[in-house]
């Protein structure tokens, strides 16, 4: 089976895969056989097992993705959107009046 890119799967699906893989290892299945059947890299299964052993089933749950917080408020974002879209409307209206010389 070709290797699978986990970035293509949604978080809920990945959570289910992690939980089922660890359950199969707990039932006596070989970690290498499980991960080979799933198509992920060998280190994945051992990472999942370590997470399970240190934090239980909750450690395998999908977590919210963190990112850089926005630096502008919702009101500022609205103003920015309106300003840009008004500029596009103005630009398209004025370009027909002045031709390509703009």
C-alpha positions as CSV (number, residue, x, y, z in Angstrom):
1,X,0.0,0.0,0.0
2,X,1.4,3.4,-0.9
3,X,2.2,5.9,1.9
4,X,-0.7,8.1,2.9
5,X,-0.4,11.8,3.5
6,X,-2.2,12.6,6.7
7,X,-2.5,16.3,5.7
8,X,-5.2,15.2,3.2
9,X,-7.5,13.8,5.9
10,X,-9.7,15.7,8.2
11,X,-9.0,15.8,11.9
12,X,-11.9,13.6,12.9
13,X,-10.8,10.8,10.5
14,X,-7.3,11.0,11.8
15,X,-8.5,10.7,15.3
16,X,-10.5,7.6,14.5
17,X,-7.4,6.1,12.7
18,X,-5.2,6.7,15.8
19,X,-7.7,5.3,18.2
20,X,-8.4,2.1,16.1
21,X,-4.7,1.5,15.5
22,X,-3.9,1.7,19.3
23,X,-6.9,-0.5,20.1
24,X,-5.5,-3.1,17.6
25,X,-2.1,-3.0,19.2
26,X,-3.7,-3.4,22.6
27,X,-5.5,-6.5,21.3
28,X,-2.2,-8.1,20.4
29,X,-1.7,-7.0,16.8
30,X,1.8,-6.1,15.6
31,X,2.4,-2.3,15.3
32,X,4.3,-2.8,12.1
33,X,1.5,-4.8,10.5
34,X,-1.1,-2.2,11.5
35,X,0.8,0.8,10.3
36,X,1.7,-1.0,7.0
37,X,-2.0,-1.7,6.4
38,X,-2.9,1.9,7.1
39,X,-0.2,3.3,4.9
40,X,1.4,5.7,7.3
41,X,5.1,5.8,8.3
42,X,6.4,3.5,11.0
43,X,7.1,6.3,13.5
44,X,3.4,7.3,13.5
45,X,2.3,4.2,15.4
46,X,4.9,4.5,18.0
47,X,4.1,8.2,18.5
48,X,0.4,7.3,18.9
49,X,1.3,4.6,21.4
50,X,3.5,6.9,23.4
51,X,0.7,9.5,23.5
52,X,-1.8,6.9,24.6
53,X,0.5,5.6,27.3
54,X,1.2,9.1,28.7
55,X,-2.2,10.6,28.4
56,X,-4.8,7.9,27.7
57,X,-7.4,8.0,25.0
58,X,-7.8,11.7,25.4
59,X,-4.3,12.2,24.1
60,X,-5.3,10.7,20.8
61,X,-8.2,13.1,20.3
62,X,-8.1,15.8,17.6
63,X,-7.2,19.2,19.0
64,X,-8.0,22.6,17.6
65,X,-5.4,24.0,15.4
66,X,-3.6,27.0,16.8
67,X,-2.4,29.9,14.8
68,X,-1.3,33.4,15.1
69,X,-4.1,35.6,16.6
70,X,-5.5,38.3,14.4
71,X,-4.1,41.7,15.1
72,X,-7.1,43.6,13.9
73,X,-10.5,43.7,15.3
74,X,-13.7,42.6,13.5
75,X,-14.7,46.3,13.0
76,X,-11.3,47.0,11.5
77,X,-11.6,43.9,9.2
78,X,-15.1,45.1,8.1
79,X,-13.7,48.6,7.3
80,X,-10.8,47.1,5.4
81,X,-13.1,44.8,3.3
82,X,-15.5,47.7,2.5
83,X,-12.6,50.0,1.5
84,X,-11.0,47.4,-0.8
85,X,-14.3,46.4,-2.4
86,X,-15.3,50.1,-2.9
87,X,-11.9,50.6,-4.5
88,X,-12.5,47.8,-6.9
89,X,-15.9,49.1,-7.8
90,X,-14.5,52.6,-8.3
91,X,-11.6,51.2,-10.3
92,X,-13.8,49.3,-12.7
93,X,-16.2,52.3,-13.2
94,X,-13.3,54.7,-13.8
95,X,-11.4,52.4,-16.1
96,X,-14.3,52.4,-18.6
97,X,-14.5,56.2,-18.5
98,X,-10.7,56.8,-18.9
99,X,-9.8,53.8,-21.0
100,X,-6.3,52.2,-20.7
101,X,-4.5,55.5,-19.9
102,X,-4.9,55.1,-16.2
